[in-house]
């Protein structure tokens, strides 16, 4: 419950800091997101690639195990 309340408080603080009537950091946040988006997309792509490679290896190993069980 404490984490939920803390999360709500942090979300309100973020909303306050981005609004023009609050701290007015809206433009800086947009500049940061524009700069960080390609880096985040590259990271997600690399993680997806590694997960895909691991999945292919697991499928090949499972196929090999099935083939050895059928021969027994």
Secondary structure, 3 states (H helix, E strand, C coil): CHHHHHHHHHHHHHHHHHCCCCCCCHHHHHHHHHHHHHHHHHHHHHHHHHHHHHHHHHHHHHHHHHHHHHHC
